[in-house]
Amino acid sequence: MIDTHFRVEPAAWQQDLAALRAVREEVFIVEQNVPAEEEWDALDPQCYHVLARDEADRPIGTGRLTPDRHIGRIAVLRDWRGRGVGAAIMRVLIERARERGDREVELHAQDHAIAFYESLGFAVEGEGFLECEIPHHRMRLSLAPVERRAAPVLASTPEPRVYDCNERGDTLEAIRDLLAVARHELAILTRDLDPQLLDQPDVLDAIKRIALSGPHARIRIVIQDPAVPMADGHRLIALAQRLPSTITLRTPVEDIDRQLAAAFVLNDARGYLYRPLASRYEGEGNRYAPGRHAQLATQFDALWERSVPAAELRRLSL
């Protein structure tokens, strides 16, 4: 099973220098043979740094954002690669760039990592070049389209609040809290729309508020078995039919996606609730956890792209 217990947090250059060095030296200097004098530069003290740490507080990944909108020094220890750490680091850095008003960010991508950065929205620009004797390409991501959406998010950052759910009441309260601090977006992975959680009057009212919050409203739901809530008359389906431009439901087509055991809810305030077994109420989450949220958002985005509108819902709309 993939270990998902890590977090991404801002790092102070002087205070966290040893942790930053531990990761960057292992990845760049030891693995990639980058000269030490080229790895460390005069920009480091001026940059916004982030660290990914595991459950034991050990550093496992790094990244930085320079004053001139350049993302770099993205490094993840070998044992943690392929677990969403790099994507989580990137999402936190991109969000930081948005928060400070940057219109775009750019990076120099090693050629083997181009597809990874493309999955985050970056586009290649120009011809390739060598940097530290390693083939690179310049890549750029425009932030202008999401700048207006970011503005209301900055009005208030939720205080972290741990969700430790063991029964229905705990889980329902966590969902209510996530919806209360959501602004315009939700992402939900569910097996059958969880009627004991999502088909509740106050929950439906909160979802409707988000769906009607403005031009940037977007609620995406991946439902593995839409036939069950359709047959039971789940009221969220009726709400989605009334608000099809902002509430969209899709269903997986690949067997591996249909068999996913977990369920989770994400909002746009970087909060989440994760239940490892969709058939049970036990789960964990936090009102504000950027790193874990970014990891789950990456998983959801990929699942969303592989899914299709539910045939049952299309028939209902006819």
Summary of the structure (lengths in Angstrom):
residues: 318
radius of gyration: 20.7
end to end distance: 41.9
largest distance: 65.4
contacts: 1008
relative contact order: 0.12
helix: 41%
strand: 28%
